[in-house]
Amino acid sequence: MSKNLITASQSRFSAQVFNLASIVAVLIPPLLMIWVAVSIFVYASVAHHPNPKVREYNRWGGYRFYGIAGAYVPLGQPLYGLFGDWRGLVFLWGLMALIVIPWGGWALLKAGNDQWEDMEVEVAEHA
């Protein structure tokens, strides 16, 4: 067994990465569909972080992003159909922006102001 150091700044960044990328993807709509796919890998990698605080920030970021994205499956077509043209798409994007951007920004600030400490983790050495 060997020990690896995870610095406080690495833990803070891991806590912020999902929310940060979600905000960027919502602000730049062409990135949104790419982020839906990539976010699965980011979420899964951070979900196994040894620091439980990091996992908590990641989990809430996932609730926000996947909650609104998943709600579009049953509700997207009826909401889009209310407007009948491109305004329905703008409405759906605006709804996602109202949820992801302010709450994600709050989580970024909260994680940035949180107390983070360096931590050592034991890692099995491979032969």
Sequence and secondary structure as in RCSB ss.txt:
>XXXX:A:sequence
MSKNLITASQSRFSAQVFNLASIVAVLIPPLLMIWVAVSIFVYASVAHHPNPKVREYNRWGGYRFYGIAGAYVPL
GQPLYGLFGDWRGLVFLWGLMALIVIPWGGWALLKAGNDQWEDMEVEVAEHA
>XXXX:A:secstr
 EEEEE HHHHHHHHHHHHHHHHHHHHSHHHHHHHHHHHHHHHHHHTT S HHHHHHHHHHHHHHHHHHHHHHHH
HHHHHHHH SHHHHHHHHHHHHHHHHHHHHHHHHHHHHS    EEEEE    
